[in-house]
Amino acid sequence: MKTTINTLPVYPLNYQYVSGKTTTFTIPSFHSSCKWKTGCNLKVVKTSMAMEEVKVDASSFSKLTATVSIRISKEVNLVKKMIKSFPWLYSRNDSLDKFVVKGIGFQLVSTQLDPSTMKPKMSKESVKEWSKCTTDEKDNDRGCFTFEVELVIDADFGEPGAILVRNNYEEELYLDAISLEGFFHFSCNSWIQPAQTSKQRRIFFANKVYLPCQTPKGLRDLRAKELNNKRGDGNGLRLPSERIYDYDVYNDLGDPDKGAKHARPTLGGERNPHPRRCRTGRPSSSTDETMEKRIDTLISSIYVPRDEVLEGARRTEFLIGTWKGLLRNIPPLVATSRKSEISRDLSDVAGLYKGAPQVDQTSLKGFGLLNFLDISGYIKEIFKFETPKNILSGDTTSYVRDDELGRQTLAGMNPISIERLRVFPPVSKLDPSIYGPSESNLKEEHIIGHLNGLSVQQAIDENKLFILDYHDIYLPFLERINAQEGRKAYGTRTIFYLTTMGTLNPIAIELSLPPKDGSNIPSRQVLTPPVDATTNWLWQLGKAHVCSNEAGVHQLIHHWLRAHACMEPFIIATHRHLSSLHPVFKLLNPHMRHTLAINATARESLICAEGTIERDFSPGKYSMEMACAAYRDWWRFDLEGLPADLVRRGMAIPDESKPHGIRLLIEDYPYANDGLLIWSAIQELVLSYVNHYYPEENVVISDKELQSWYSEAINVGHADLREANWWPKLCTPNKLTEILTILIWISSAQHASLNFGQYHYGGYVPKRPPLMQKLIPQEHELEYAYFMGDPQGYFLASLPSLFQSTKYMAVIDIISAHSRDESYIGEIKDVITNWSGEPNIIKAFYRFSMKIKSIEDEIKRRNADMRLRNRCGVGVPPYELLIPTSKPGVTGRGVPNSITV
C-alpha cells in the first residue's frame, strides 16, 4: 500500500507546541494533494493560498510520527526480498545480520535550549528496522522504502529544527526525506554511512531558512558542526564514503611514472594560472612528488564527495553511451587494419550516419565502409551515428558554406566568440619583440570590394564589420602545436560583413605562423573569397582552419574553462561555508548538481594526458596550457554575465530604454536574443530572493557565512587572480544579486548553449573539423603539386581520419545527451517543501516558472519567423539550444539547472 504524505507546510516560524493546552495560530496554508513517488519527488496536484485559523490540541504531540523514505543498494534490496520470501533463510544465516537487525536511529532536535543544561532539547533516540517494513512493491523493486518512526518528545519541546540520524547497519543507505506529522519536512538527499565507518550522527535541518544571525539557539552549534564536518582538515587521503570539500591544484592530469611523454604541468600557480579543483589527497607519483598519482579508472574513480557521485539513470545512460561509442568505432578501426590508408572519400563519411543522404558522385551501396561486416538492417544501424542537424538538409559537401559559417557564429555551438571590429587593421596584444609587429597584414584592398560601396571606416562606424580573432590565443603555442605529428594550425583572424538581411558573410581570412629562424617577422597569409577553382580550394582550406581553431577555443576556453572549471571553486566554497539553512545555499543548490562529478570524469578521461581533448583537438598536449593563458589574460568574473559579455565583445551597447538595458548591434542574434530572455528571468528571480532576505546593506555585510563563502571562492578557489581589482565587492544586495545571477546563468543557460549542440553542430566533421593535419600549401612547396592535382583529396587529407572522426563523434554524442532524470530550469516541484513558511519566495518561483514557459513559446515563435534568416529558412535548422525543456537524449535543446551531461 502506497504511503500518502500530508505536505501542508508549517507557518510561521515562531509558534510553539504547548502540552495540555489548545494553541491557536494563523497560517497561510497551501492546500495540496501530494503522494510519495518513486525517486522521492513530491508532485503538487493543487495549490491555493488562504488564511485560516487552525486549532491544535498540543497534548497530542507528545508522540510524533515521522515518515521516512530511504533508498538502498541493489545488493541490500535483494537480501531484504530473500528474507521476506524465505524467513527460514534469515534465521539460519547470521551473515545476513549486517543488513537487517540493527536499524536506523532517529533523534529530533528542538530549536530551543533546555534551560537546565543550556543544550538543545532532544527527543529520545528511536531505532527503526526498515527491513520489516512493508511498502509499495513498485518502490520496493527500485530499492525505495517508506516507513514510519515514532518519536517521543517532552511537553515543552518547542519547534523541531533538526534531526540526527545514525545508520546502524553495515551498508550505506540513501536518505531521501523525512516528513514529521506532515508538517515539518527534512529534504535530506544524502548517503548515510554505517556507524562503524562514520562515528558522528548525520545532521539534517528542517526545510527552513535562517541567516546566521537568525539561527535559533538550539541549532547554532549543529549549524557550525555540520559545516566543519564538510570542510575536513585538509589532510589525508579522501575516501569514497566521505563528504569533505577542499581545494587543490590540477596536478593529476599527467602520469610521469609512465615516462616524460606522459608528464603534464600543474595547472594552478604562477606559471599556469587556473581555478582550483576538489582535493582528493591521493599520494604523489613515484617520479615526481609534486604530481598526484593517477588511478586505475577500471577499478576505481577519482574522489568526489559521496553525495556528488553520479547515480542511477544518469550513470547507466553514461555507460550505455560509452559502449555505443565503442561499437561505432569498430568499422573505421577495422577498415584501418584492412587498408594501408583510409579512403579519403565523402561516401565513407556519409556512411557513418543512419539514413544520411548520399553524395551525388558516389553510390554508397549500403554504406560501403560497413560492407566488410557482411550484416544488414537493424544490426548495421547499431554501428551508425544519428544524423546531425547540420546535414539534415542534404548538404554533405566537404566544407562549410560561407553563409553557414557566418550564421553559426551567431547561432551555432560557439556563439560567444564573435566580436565587433573596432580597429582596422586588427592589432595584436602580444609582445612584438617576440611575435613580430602587432598590426595585422589585412589591408583595405582585401575587403573593400565586399563592403557594398562603403569605405572601411564607414563600415566600422556603421557597425557592419565583425571578427573571429583566434590570433593571440594560438600564436604563442603554434611552434609546439605544429611540431606534433598530424597537427597543423595557424593563428587566424576572420573578417565578416553584416549584410542587409542581417546575416554575416566572411570576406577575409588571415593565417599567421610565428617567426622562425631567429627572425622577428611572422609568416602571414591573407585569403579572400574565391575568383577561380584554385582560390576556391584555398578559401575552403582557410575556412576549415578557422573552424578547427573555433572548435578548440569553444571546448578549451568557453566550455571547459569558463563553465566547468571556473564554477568548481564556487561549488566547493558553497558547501564549506554556507549551511543548508542559508538562503543562498538553498538558491544555488539545484545549480551545483553533478558538476563536481562531471569535472572529475573530465580529469579521468577528457583533459588528462592523451585524453579526448589532447587526442581530438589541434592544440594536442598543449590544450590545457592554452586554457591557462586565457584564464590569465582574458577571463573576468564581472564580465561573465550575458549583458556585460555582449558589451565587452562590442555586440551590444548600453541602452537603458531597451528591455535588458542594452541594444544588440545585430538584431537577429539568436543566442543573444534568446539568452537575454532567460538572463532577465533569472535576474528578476534573484533580485526578489535577495531583497527578501537582505533588505539592507548591513545584512549582507554582517552575514559571516556569506562573506566567508565569497572570500574563499576568490582567495583560495581562484587564488591566481585573487589580486584582480575587477571582482565585484560583496557589500550590497545589488552586488549579491549580480554575483548570484552570474553563477546561475553560467550553470544553466550559458553551459547549455555551449554543450548540448556539440553533436548536432559538430558531428559532421568535414564541415567542423576539430583538428587539421596539413597547412595550406605554398607554391614553392612539394605538396603544392599534390594540391593542384587533387584539391579535394588534399582537403580531405587535411581533415581527421575516419577513425579519429568517429572517436571524436562518439564523445560529443555522449556529452550532448540529456539524462532521463534531468532537472530543467523553471521546474518547481520541490519549491513548497523547500521554502516552507516563505509565501513570497514561493510566489517568486512560480512567477519564474511561468516566465520560463513563456520564453519557450517565444523561442518557438521566433524559429518560425521567416524574417529571421539566422534561425529560419530553407536548410536552416532552428536555434533551439536555449529552449528550456527537452526529452532525454541528443536533442539539441534543453536548459538543465546545472553543469551536467
C-alpha positions in Angstrom: 0.0 0.0 0.0 1.5 3.4 -1.0 2.1 5.8 1.8 0.4 9.1 1.5 2.2 12.1 2.9 0.4 15.3 4.1 2.7 18.0 2.7 1.0 21.0 4.3 3.9 23.4 5.2 4.2 25.0 8.6 3.8 28.7 9.0 5.1 30.9 10.6 8.4 30.2 12.4 7.5 31.5 15.8 4.7 29.3 17.2 5.2 26.5 19.7 3.5 23.3 20.7 2.3 23.6 24.3 1.3 20.4 26.1 -2.1 20.3 27.8 -3.4 23.4 26.0 -5.1 24.3 22.8 -3.0 26.8 20.8 -4.5 28.9 18.1 -2.3 30.4 15.4 -2.8 31.8 11.9 -1.1 30.3 8.9 -1.2 31.0 5.2 -1.7 27.4 4.0 -1.0 25.7 0.7 -3.8 23.2 0.2 -2.2 20.4 -1.7 -2.6 16.7 -2.5 0.8 15.0 -2.6 1.8 11.4 -2.8 5.2 9.9 -2.3 6.5 8.8 -5.7 9.4 6.5 -6.5 12.5 8.6 -6.7 11.3 10.6 -3.7 9.7 13.5 -5.6 6.6 15.4 -4.4 4.1 16.2 -7.0 1.8 19.1 -6.2 -1.7 18.5 -7.7 -3.5 21.5 -6.5 -2.3 24.7 -4.8 -4.1 27.7 -3.5 -3.3 30.3 -0.9 -5.6 31.2 2.0 -5.5 32.5 5.6 -7.2 30.2 8.1 -7.5 29.6 11.8 -6.1 26.2 12.9 -6.7 24.8 16.4 -4.2 22.3 17.6 -4.6 20.1 20.7 -0.9 20.4 21.6 -1.1 17.5 24.1 -1.3 15.1 21.1 2.2 16.0 20.1 3.9 14.1 22.9 4.4 11.4 20.3 5.3 12.4 16.8 5.2 10.2 13.7 8.0 10.7 11.2 7.5 9.3 7.7 10.9 8.3 6.3 11.9 7.5 2.8 15.2 5.7 2.0 16.9 4.1 -0.9 19.3 1.1 -0.7 21.7 -0.6 -2.9 20.7 -3.4 -5.2 22.6 -5.9 -3.1 20.8 -4.9 0.1 17.5 -4.8 -1.6 18.0 -8.4 -2.9 18.8 -9.6 0.6 15.6 -7.9 2.0 13.5 -9.7 -0.6 15.1 -13.0 0.3 14.3 -12.6 3.9 10.7 -11.6 3.2 10.2 -14.7 1.0 12.3 -17.1 2.9 12.4 -16.2 6.6 13.9 -19.6 7.5 17.0 -18.5 5.5 17.5 -15.4 7.7 17.2 -17.4 10.9 19.9 -19.8 9.8 22.3 -17.4 8.3 23.9 -14.9 10.7 25.9 -13.4 7.9 22.8 -11.5 6.8 22.7 -9.8 10.2 24.6 -6.9 8.8 21.7 -6.0 6.7 18.6 -6.4 8.8 18.8 -6.4 12.6 20.4 -3.1 13.7 18.1 -0.4 12.4 18.3 3.3 11.8 18.4 5.7 14.7 16.5 9.0 14.7 16.6 11.8 17.3 14.7 15.0 17.0 16.4 18.3 18.0 14.4 21.4 19.1 15.1 24.9 18.1 15.1 25.8 21.8 17.7 25.2 24.5 17.0 23.3 27.7 17.4 26.0 30.4 18.8 23.4 32.8 21.6 22.3 30.6 21.8 25.1 28.0 21.9 22.4 25.3 19.3 21.8 22.6 16.2 19.9 23.7 16.2 16.5 22.1 13.8 13.6 21.8 14.8 10.1 22.8 16.5 8.2 20.0 14.1 5.9 18.2 15.6 3.0 16.3 13.7 1.5 13.3 14.4 -1.7 11.5 13.3 -0.9 8.0 13.8 -4.4 6.7 10.5 -5.5 8.3 8.5 -2.5 6.9 6.0 -3.0 4.1 5.9 -0.6 1.2 4.6 -0.4 -2.3 6.0 -3.2 -4.4 6.9 -0.8 -7.2 9.0 1.2 -4.9 10.4 -2.0 -3.4 11.7 -3.2 -6.7 13.6 0.0 -7.2 15.2 0.0 -3.8 13.0 2.7 -2.3 11.3 2.1 1.1 9.0 4.3 3.1 8.3 3.6 6.7 7.2 5.4 9.9 9.1 6.1 13.1 7.5 7.2 16.4 9.4 10.0 18.2 8.7 10.9 21.8 9.2 14.5 22.9 8.8 16.4 26.1 5.7 18.6 26.7 7.7 21.8 26.3 9.9 20.6 23.4 9.2 23.6 21.1 9.6 23.6 17.4 11.5 20.8 15.7 14.6 22.2 13.9 16.8 19.3 13.1 17.0 15.5 13.2 20.0 13.4 13.9 20.3 10.1 12.0 22.5 7.1 12.8 22.9 4.1 10.4 23.5 1.0 12.5 23.7 -1.3 9.5 27.0 -2.2 7.8 26.0 -0.9 4.4 25.3 2.7 3.4 21.7 4.0 2.9 20.4 6.9 0.9 18.0 9.1 3.0 15.7 10.9 0.7 13.4 12.8 3.0 11.6 12.8 6.4 8.2 14.3 7.0 7.2 14.9 10.6 3.4 14.7 11.1 3.0 16.0 7.6 4.0 19.5 8.9 7.8 19.6 9.1 9.9 18.4 6.2 13.5 17.5 6.0 14.9 17.2 2.5 17.9 15.0 3.1 19.1 13.7 -0.3 22.2 12.2 1.2 24.0 8.9 1.7 24.3 7.8 5.3 27.4 5.8 6.1 27.4 3.0 8.7 28.1 4.0 12.3 31.2 1.8 12.3 32.6 3.9 9.4 31.4 7.3 10.5 31.1 7.8 14.2 29.2 11.0 14.1 25.5 11.1 13.6 24.3 12.9 10.5 22.6 16.2 10.9 19.6 17.2 8.8 17.8 20.5 9.3 14.1 21.2 8.7 13.3 22.9 5.5 13.6 26.4 7.0 15.7 29.3 6.0 17.8 31.2 8.6 20.5 33.8 8.1 23.4 33.0 10.6 22.3 35.8 12.9 18.7 34.4 12.9 19.6 30.8 13.8 17.6 29.6 16.8 19.8 28.9 19.8 19.1 25.2 19.6 20.5 24.9 16.1 23.6 27.2 16.3 26.1 24.5 17.4 24.7 22.0 14.9 24.9 24.5 12.1 28.6 25.1 12.8 29.3 21.5 13.3 27.8 20.4 10.0 30.0 22.9 8.1 33.1 21.8 10.0 32.3 18.2 9.0 32.2 19.1 5.3 35.4 21.1 5.4 37.7 18.4 6.9 41.2 19.3 8.0 42.9 19.4 4.6 45.0 16.3 5.3 44.9 12.6 4.3 43.5 10.5 1.5 39.9 11.2 0.8 37.7 8.0 1.0 34.8 7.4 -1.4 32.4 7.4 1.6 33.4 10.9 2.8 31.6 14.2 2.3 34.6 16.5 2.5 35.1 19.5 0.2 38.5 21.0 -0.1 40.8 22.6 -2.8 43.8 21.5 -4.7 45.7 22.4 -7.9 45.4 20.3 -11.1 48.4 18.2 -10.5 46.8 14.9 -11.6 46.4 15.3 -15.4 49.7 13.6 -16.3 51.3 10.3 -15.4 55.1 10.9 -15.1 55.5 7.3 -13.8 54.9 6.2 -17.4 57.7 8.4 -18.7 58.3 12.0 -19.8 55.9 11.7 -22.7 53.0 11.3 -20.2 54.0 14.2 -17.9 52.0 17.3 -17.8 52.5 20.6 -16.0 50.5 21.5 -12.9 47.5 23.8 -13.6 47.2 26.4 -10.9 50.0 28.6 -9.7 52.1 31.5 -11.2 53.3 29.6 -14.3 49.9 28.1 -15.3 47.1 30.0 -13.5 43.9 28.1 -13.3 40.9 27.7 -11.0 41.3 25.0 -8.2 39.7 21.6 -8.1 38.3 19.4 -5.4 41.1 17.8 -3.4 41.4 14.0 -3.3 44.6 13.6 -1.2 46.0 10.8 -3.4 49.7 10.1 -2.9 52.4 11.6 -5.0 53.7 9.8 -8.1 56.9 7.8 -7.7 59.0 10.0 -10.1 57.6 13.5 -9.2 56.4 14.3 -5.7 54.7 17.4 -6.9 52.3 15.3 -9.0 49.4 13.3 -7.8 49.5 9.6 -8.7 47.0 8.6 -11.4 44.4 6.0 -10.6 43.3 2.9 -12.5 40.0 4.0 -13.8 39.0 0.4 -14.5 38.8 -0.4 -10.8 38.2 3.0 -9.1 37.2 6.6 -9.7 38.5 10.0 -8.8 37.2 11.1 -5.4 34.3 13.4 -5.2 32.2 13.9 -2.0 29.8 10.9 -1.7 26.6 12.9 -2.5 28.2 14.2 -5.7 28.7 10.8 -7.3 26.7 10.1 -10.4 24.0 7.6 -9.6 21.0 5.7 -11.1 19.7 6.5 -14.5 22.4 9.1 -15.2 25.3 6.8 -14.6 23.6 4.0 -16.5 23.0 6.2 -19.5 26.5 7.4 -19.4 27.8 3.9 -19.5 25.4 2.9 -22.3 26.6 5.9 -24.3 30.2 4.9 -23.8 29.5 1.4 -25.1 27.6 2.8 -28.1 30.6 4.9 -28.9 32.9 1.9 -28.8 30.7 0.0 -31.2 30.6 2.9 -33.6 34.4 3.0 -33.7 34.6 -0.6 -34.9 34.0 0.0 -38.6 36.7 2.6 -39.1 39.1 0.7 -36.9 38.7 -2.5 -38.9 38.9 -0.5 -42.1 42.2 0.9 -40.9 43.6 -2.5 -40.3 42.5 -3.8 -43.7 43.9 -0.9 -45.7 47.2 0.8 -45.9 45.3 4.1 -45.8 41.7 5.0 -45.0 39.8 6.0 -48.1 39.6 9.8 -48.5 36.1 9.7 -49.9 33.0 11.5 -48.7 31.0 8.3 -49.2 32.9 6.8 -46.3 32.0 9.8 -44.1 28.3 9.8 -45.2 28.2 6.0 -44.4 28.8 6.7 -40.8 25.2 8.1 -40.3 21.8 6.5 -40.2 19.8 7.3 -43.3 22.2 10.1 -44.3 21.7 11.4 -47.8 24.2 10.1 -50.3 26.6 12.3 -52.1 25.8 12.7 -55.8 29.0 11.3 -57.2 29.2 8.1 -55.3 26.7 5.3 -54.8 27.2 4.1 -51.2 25.8 0.7 -51.9 24.7 0.1 -48.3 27.3 2.4 -46.9 30.4 0.8 -48.3 32.6 1.2 -45.3 30.5 -1.3 -43.4 30.3 -4.0 -46.1 33.2 -5.9 -44.5 30.8 -6.7 -41.6 28.5 -8.6 -44.0 25.5 -7.5 -42.0 22.4 -5.5 -42.9 19.2 -4.0 -41.5 18.9 -3.1 -37.8 22.2 -4.7 -36.8 24.1 -2.5 -39.1 22.4 0.6 -37.8 23.9 -0.1 -34.3 27.2 0.8 -35.8 26.0 4.1 -37.2 25.5 7.6 -35.7 22.4 9.7 -35.7 22.3 12.3 -38.5 23.3 15.7 -37.1 21.0 18.6 -37.8 23.6 20.4 -39.9 23.3 17.8 -42.6 19.6 17.1 -42.4 19.1 19.4 -45.3 21.1 17.1 -47.5 24.2 19.2 -47.7 27.0 16.6 -47.4 29.7 18.7 -49.1 33.1 18.6 -47.7 33.2 22.2 -46.5 31.1 24.7 -44.7 29.3 27.3 -46.9 30.2 31.0 -46.4 26.7 31.9 -45.2 26.6 28.9 -42.8 30.0 29.9 -41.3 28.6 33.3 -40.6 25.3 32.0 -39.3 26.9 29.6 -36.9 29.0 32.4 -35.3 25.6 33.8 -34.1 23.5 30.6 -33.7 25.9 27.6 -33.6 27.7 25.7 -30.8 30.1 28.6 -30.2 28.1 31.9 -30.5 30.3 33.7 -27.9 33.5 34.4 -29.8 32.2 36.8 -32.5 33.2 40.4 -31.8 32.5 43.8 -33.5 35.6 45.0 -35.4 36.6 48.3 -33.8 40.0 48.9 -35.3 41.3 48.1 -38.8 43.7 46.6 -39.4 43.3 44.4 -36.2 46.0 44.8 -33.6 47.6 42.1 -31.5 48.2 42.4 -27.8 51.2 40.0 -27.9 54.8 41.2 -27.2 56.1 42.5 -30.6 59.7 41.8 -29.6 58.8 38.1 -29.6 55.9 37.7 -32.1 56.6 40.5 -34.6 54.7 43.6 -35.5 51.4 43.9 -33.7 49.4 45.2 -36.7 47.7 42.7 -39.0 48.6 42.2 -42.6 45.0 42.7 -43.6 44.7 45.7 -45.9 41.8 47.8 -47.2 42.2 46.3 -50.7 41.5 42.8 -49.3 37.9 43.8 -48.2 36.9 47.0 -49.9 35.2 45.1 -52.8 32.8 43.3 -50.3 31.5 46.3 -48.4 28.6 47.2 -50.6 30.1 50.6 -51.6 31.2 51.6 -48.1 34.7 52.6 -47.1 36.3 50.5 -44.4 35.9 53.4 -41.9 32.3 53.8 -42.9 31.7 50.1 -42.4 33.3 50.3 -39.0 31.3 53.4 -38.0 28.0 51.8 -39.1 28.8 48.5 -37.2 29.0 46.4 -40.3 32.3 44.6 -39.7 32.8 41.8 -37.2 35.7 39.4 -36.4 36.6 36.0 -35.1 40.0 36.6 -33.7 42.0 33.5 -32.8 45.3 35.1 -33.4 46.6 35.9 -29.9 45.4 32.7 -28.2 47.0 30.4 -30.7 50.2 32.1 -31.9 52.3 31.6 -28.7 51.7 27.9 -28.9 51.9 27.3 -32.7 55.6 26.3 -32.8 54.9 23.5 -30.3 51.5 22.5 -31.7 52.8 22.2 -35.3 55.7 20.0 -34.1 53.2 17.3 -33.1 52.5 14.6 -35.5 49.4 15.1 -37.5 48.7 18.6 -36.1 48.9 21.8 -38.1 47.3 25.2 -37.1 47.5 28.9 -37.6 46.6 32.0 -35.6 43.6 33.1 -37.5 41.5 36.3 -38.0 38.3 36.2 -40.0 36.5 39.3 -41.0 32.7 39.3 -41.6 30.4 41.8 -43.2 26.9 42.3 -42.0 24.5 42.1 -44.9 21.2 44.0 -45.4 19.4 40.7 -44.5 21.1 40.7 -41.1 23.4 37.8 -41.9 27.2 37.6 -41.7 29.4 36.8 -44.7 33.2 36.1 -44.3 35.2 38.4 -46.5 38.8 37.8 -45.5 40.9 35.3 -43.5 44.3 36.0 -42.2 46.5 33.0 -41.4 49.6 33.6 -39.2 52.6 31.5 -38.2 55.2 32.6 -35.6 58.6 34.0 -36.5 61.2 31.4 -37.1 65.0 31.1 -37.9 65.7 33.8 -35.4 63.9 36.5 -37.3 61.2 38.8 -35.9 58.9 38.5 -38.9 55.9 36.2 -38.7 54.5 34.4 -41.7 51.2 35.8 -42.6 48.8 35.0 -45.5 45.5 36.6 -46.4 42.8 34.7 -48.2 39.7 36.4 -49.8 36.5 34.9 -51.3 37.4 32.9 -54.5 37.5 34.0 -58.0 38.5 30.7 -59.6 38.9 27.0 -58.9 42.3 27.3 -57.2 41.3 30.2 -54.9 38.1 28.3 -54.2 40.0 25.4 -52.6 42.4 27.7 -50.8 39.4 29.5 -49.4 37.8 26.2 -48.3 41.1 25.2 -46.6 41.3 28.6 -44.8 37.7 28.2 -43.5 38.5 24.7 -42.3 41.4 26.1 -40.3 39.1 28.8 -38.9 36.6 26.1 -37.8 39.3 24.0 -36.3 40.5 26.9 -34.2 37.0 27.7 -33.2 36.5 24.1 -32.1 39.5 24.4 -29.8 38.5 27.8 -28.3 35.0 26.6 -27.8 36.0 23.4 -26.0 39.0 24.6 -24.0 38.1 28.2 -23.1 34.4 28.8 -23.4 33.2 25.4 -22.3 35.8 23.9 -20.0 37.4 27.0 -18.5 34.5 29.5 -18.3 31.8 27.0 -17.3 33.2 23.8 -15.7 36.5 24.9 -14.2 35.5 28.4 -13.0 32.3 27.2 -11.3 34.0 24.4 -9.3 35.6 26.8 -6.7 32.2 28.4 -6.0 30.6 25.0 -5.5 33.3 23.9 -3.1 33.1 27.2 -1.2 29.3 26.9 -1.0 29.5 23.5 0.7 32.3 24.6 3.1 30.8 27.9 4.2 27.0 28.1 3.5 24.8 26.0 5.8 21.9 24.1 4.2 19.9 26.5 6.3 21.3 29.5 4.5 19.1 31.1 1.8 21.9 31.4 -0.7 22.8 27.7 -0.3 19.1 26.8 -1.0 19.1 29.0 -4.1 22.3 27.7 -5.5 21.9 24.0 -4.6 20.0 22.9 -7.8 22.6 24.7 -9.9 25.5 22.7 -8.4 24.1 19.2 -9.0 26.6 16.7 -10.6 29.2 19.3 -11.6 32.0 18.1 -9.4 31.4 14.5 -10.6 31.4 15.6 -14.3 34.6 17.6 -13.7 36.3 14.6 -12.0 35.3 12.5 -15.0 36.9 15.1 -17.3 40.1 14.8 -15.3 40.0 11.0 -15.7 39.5 10.9 -19.5 39.0 14.2 -21.2 41.5 16.8 -20.2 44.2 14.4 -19.0 47.4 13.4 -20.8 46.4 11.6 -24.1 42.7 12.2 -23.2 39.9 13.2 -25.5 40.9 16.9 -25.6 44.5 16.2 -26.5 43.6 13.5 -29.0 40.9 15.3 -30.8 41.8 19.0 -31.0 44.6 20.8 -32.8 46.4 22.1 -29.6 47.0 18.5 -28.5 49.2 18.2 -25.4 49.3 22.0 -25.0 45.5 22.3 -24.8 45.2 23.0 -21.1 48.1 25.4 -21.2 46.1 27.4 -23.7 43.2 27.4 -21.3 45.5 28.7 -18.6 46.7 31.6 -20.8 43.1 32.6 -21.5 42.3 32.5 -17.7 45.3 34.7 -17.0 44.9 37.2 -19.8 41.2 37.3 -20.6 38.8 35.8 -18.0 36.9 38.2 -15.7 34.1 37.1 -13.4 32.4 40.5 -13.6 32.1 40.2 -17.4 30.7 36.7 -17.3 27.1 37.8 -17.2 25.4 37.9 -20.6 24.8 41.7 -21.0 28.3 42.5 -19.8 29.8 39.9 -22.2 27.9 41.3 -25.1 29.1 44.8 -24.4 32.7 43.6 -23.9 32.6 42.0 -27.3 31.1 45.0 -28.9 28.0 43.1 -29.9 25.8 45.4 -27.9 25.9 48.9 -26.5 24.3 50.1 -23.2 20.8 51.5 -23.7 18.5 51.9 -20.7 15.5 52.4 -23.0 15.7 48.7 -24.1 14.2 45.8 -22.1 17.5 44.4 -21.0 19.4 47.7 -20.7 21.4 47.0 -23.9 20.8 47.3 -27.7 22.1 44.5 -29.9 24.1 45.7 -33.0 23.0 42.6 -34.9 19.2 42.4 -34.4 19.0 38.7 -35.4 21.5 37.2 -33.0 19.7 34.1 -31.8 21.9 33.2 -28.9 21.8 36.7 -27.5 18.1 37.3 -28.3 17.0 34.1 -26.5 19.7 34.3 -23.8 18.6 37.8 -22.7 15.1 36.5 -22.0 16.5 33.8 -19.7 19.1 36.1 -18.2 16.4 38.6 -17.3 14.1 36.0 -15.8 17.0 34.7 -13.6 17.9 38.2 -12.6 14.3 39.0 -11.6 14.0 35.9 -9.5 17.4 36.5 -7.8 16.5 40.2 -7.1 13.2 39.2 -5.4 15.0 36.5 -3.5 17.9 38.6 -2.3 15.7 41.6 -1.4 13.5 39.3 0.7 16.4 38.0 2.8 18.7 41.0 2.6 16.6 44.2 2.8 19.6 46.4 3.8 23.3 46.6 3.1 24.3 45.8 6.7 22.6 42.4 6.5 24.9 41.5 3.6 28.0 42.8 5.2 27.3 41.2 8.6 26.5 37.7 7.2 29.6 35.9 8.2 28.8 32.7 6.2 28.1 34.7 3.0 31.3 36.8 3.3 33.4 33.7 4.1 31.9 31.9 1.1 32.7 34.6 -1.4 36.1 35.4 0.1 37.3 31.8 0.0 35.9 31.3 -3.6 38.1 34.1 -4.7 41.2 33.9 -2.5 41.5 30.1 -2.5 39.4 28.8 -5.4 40.6 31.5 -7.8 43.9 32.2 -5.9 45.8 33.0 -9.1 43.5 36.0 -9.8 42.8 37.0 -6.2 44.5 40.3 -6.6 42.5 41.4 -9.6 40.6 44.6 -9.0 37.6 43.6 -11.1 36.0 41.2 -8.6 32.6 42.6 -7.5 32.6 43.8 -3.9 30.0 41.8 -1.9 28.7 44.8 0.1 25.1 45.4 -1.1 22.0 43.5 -2.0 22.5 44.6 -5.6 26.1 43.2 -5.7 24.9 39.9 -4.3 22.2 39.8 -6.9 24.8 40.4 -9.6 27.1 37.6 -8.3 24.3 35.1 -7.9 22.7 35.8 -11.3 26.1 35.3 -13.0 26.6 31.9 -11.2 23.1 30.7 -12.1 23.4 31.9 -15.7 26.7 30.1 -16.2 25.5 26.9 -14.6 22.3 26.8 -16.6 21.8 28.7 -19.9 25.4 29.5 -20.7 26.5 25.9 -20.3 23.5 24.6 -22.2 24.2 26.8 -25.2 27.8 25.5 -25.3 27.3 21.9 -24.5 24.1 20.4 -25.9 24.6 21.5 -29.5 28.0 19.9 -29.9 26.9 16.8 -31.7 24.3 18.4 -34.0 26.7 21.3 -35.0 30.0 19.4 -34.8 29.0 15.9 -35.6 29.7 16.2 -39.4 33.5 16.5 -39.2 34.2 17.7 -42.8 32.3 20.9 -42.0 33.5 21.5 -38.5 36.9 19.7 -38.1 38.3 19.7 -34.5 41.8 19.5 -35.9 43.7 19.9 -39.1 46.6 17.7 -40.3 48.1 19.9 -43.1 48.9 23.6 -43.6 47.8 25.4 -46.7 50.4 24.6 -49.4 52.6 27.3 -50.8 53.7 27.4 -54.4 57.3 26.7 -53.6 56.5 23.5 -51.6 56.4 19.9 -52.9 52.8 19.4 -51.6 51.5 22.2 -53.9 51.7 19.8 -56.8 49.5 17.3 -54.9 47.1 20.1 -54.1 46.9 21.3 -57.7 46.4 17.7 -59.0 43.7 16.7 -56.5 42.5 19.6 -54.4 39.6 17.7 -52.8 41.9 14.8 -51.9 44.3 17.3 -50.3 41.4 18.9 -48.5 40.2 15.6 -47.1 43.7 14.5 -46.2 43.9 17.7 -44.1 41.0 16.6 -42.0 40.9 14.0 -39.2 40.9 10.4 -40.4 37.7 8.4 -40.2 38.9 6.7 -37.0 39.8 10.0 -35.5 36.5 11.4 -36.5 34.4 8.6 -35.0 36.2 8.7 -31.7 35.5 12.4 -31.6 31.9 12.0 -32.7 31.3 9.3 -30.0 32.5 11.6 -27.3 30.4 14.7 -28.3 27.4 12.4 -28.8 27.7 11.3 -25.2 28.2 14.7 -23.7 25.4 16.3 -25.8 22.8 14.0 -24.4 20.2 14.7 -21.6 19.5 12.2 -18.9 16.1 10.9 -18.0 16.4 12.4 -14.6 17.4 15.9 -15.8 16.2 18.8 -13.8 15.4 21.8 -16.1 15.4 25.5 -15.4 12.0 26.7 -14.2 10.9 23.4 -12.6 9.3 24.0 -9.2 8.4 20.5 -8.0 10.1 21.0 -4.6 9.5 24.7 -4.0 6.7 24.4 -1.5 8.5 22.0 0.8 12.0 23.6 0.4 10.7 27.1 1.3 8.1 26.2 4.0 6.8 29.4 5.6 8.0 31.6 2.8 5.0 32.5 0.7 6.7 35.4 -1.0 9.6 33.2 -2.1 7.2 30.5 -3.4 5.3 33.2 -5.4 8.6 34.4 -6.9 9.5 30.8 -8.0 6.0 30.4 -9.5 6.4 33.6 -11.4 9.8 32.5 -12.6 8.4 29.2 -13.8 5.6 30.8 -15.8 8.1 33.2 -17.3 10.3 30.3 -18.4 7.3 28.7 -20.0 6.5 31.9 -21.9 10.1 32.1 -23.1 9.9 28.6 -24.6 6.8 29.7 -26.5 8.6 32.9 -27.7 11.6 31.0 -28.9 9.4 28.6 -30.9 7.6 31.6 -32.4 10.9 33.2 -33.4 12.1 30.0 -35.0 9.1 30.1 -37.4 9.6 33.8 -38.3 10.9 33.8 -41.9 12.3 37.3 -41.4 14.9 35.9 -39.1 17.4 34.4 -41.5 19.8 33.2 -38.9 17.3 30.8 -37.4 14.6 30.2 -40.1 14.9 29.4 -43.8 15.5 26.6 -46.3 18.1 24.3 -44.9 18.5 26.4 -41.8 18.0 24.5 -38.5 16.0 26.4 -35.9 18.0 27.7 -32.9 16.8 25.6 -30.1 19.7 25.4 -27.7 18.0 27.8 -25.2 14.6 26.2 -25.3 14.2 25.4 -21.6 12.8 21.9 -21.8 13.9 18.7 -23.6 13.2 15.0 -23.9 16.1 12.6 -22.9 18.8 12.0 -25.5 20.7 14.1 -28.0 18.0 16.7 -28.8 20.0 19.9 -29.4 17.7 21.8 -26.9 17.0 22.0 -23.1 18.5 24.1 -20.3 19.3 22.0 -17.2 19.7 23.7 -13.9 23.3 22.7 -13.6 26.5 22.0 -15.5 25.9 18.3 -16.3 25.7 15.8 -19.2 
